[in-house]
Amino acid sequence: MNNFKINNPTVIHFGNNIIKDLPDVVSKYGKKVFLMYGKGSVIKHGYYEIIKKLLETSGFEITEYSGIKPNPVVEDVEKAVKKGIENKVDVILALGGGSVIDSAKATALCIPENLTPWDVVKYKSEPKKALPLVTILTLAATGTEMNAFSVIQNNKTKEKLGFGYPPLSFPKHSFLNPEFTYSVPPDYTAYGIVDIIAHALENFFGNGNSPLADRFSASIIKEAMYFAPLVLEEPDNYEYRANILLQSTCALNGITAYGKTGGDWGVHSVGHILSLLYDMPHGASLSVAYPAWFKLQKERIPERLKTLSKLLFDTEDIDKFIGKIEDFFLSVNCPVSLKTEGFDISEKEQITEVMKQNKVSGSNYELSDNDIEKITDLMFL
């Protein structure tokens, strides 16, 4: 087992009606609130109105930045930083899913010293301070509500990168009301569940021998697979949504990496390229990439795959394991092949070239240029 440190300072407020505590929490950090949200779903479903009224009646001064898209882009962060500085905001309140919170984390890191966001993403400028960040989650998927990391893409340079500056970039508080996820449509509910599973898998394949962490990961995956059909059948069921929401947070709050030096993240790197090039939903990119990665690795790390297969499905047959994972993804209407999603074989070259340009690889299981070409081929099967 590797040496490790545990430091997760984010306070989680979980459950129904917990939003009533928001004014008291936010008031600890100031009166000028920078409310960041996405393209309109929070307005459509009434969450924006609830939050804004709560802030206004409590005497907060509100500055807003809206329009953050899925697969968040650096241009939104740049504009948000400028607006936040101009309005001298005290605290950022992110209302939305992973894209909004990731953008808010980057904004919080850049405002105090007016740093260039892409320099922060690429570790060319190291923030010494950050604005306090409070989040209100509306999608169970990324786990960003309880960790210090973000993913931002730059369409001009064709890069999509993860970064983080713990402990600065941890949210101070995160509010998780399962009812705020009722409105997530079936496809994005399923994509979120795939993302949860992928986070647990990335840490399972990280560097280090930690059987307890492995069992944490396997339990999260099994729970996600159990609750997936239930929540898709009854999207307004509080208990189903609550369980998925808790799985999402636990999959990436550090618990699945105890005793390891971190996850592998090679599959996420592959998926990021599909999102970067084609604006493919993150979860859909992962449901395509993971079976391909398993097939690439099955003769290289058979014992590791057998261990996971035994924990999940009580079998050490790797081909059966891969088949069961693919069957699950298909059962929740997530793709396992680019070909069935309408991708043309001629797009292989662009995908492989951009993956090589981005140095797509895992932290534990490195991917060569030849591996990248094989994974691309496997994603088209």
Order of alpha helices (4+ residues) and beta strands (2+ residues): beta-alpha-beta-alpha-alpha-beta-alpha-beta-alpha-alpha-beta-beta-beta-beta-alpha-alpha-alpha-alpha-alpha-alpha-alpha-alpha-alpha
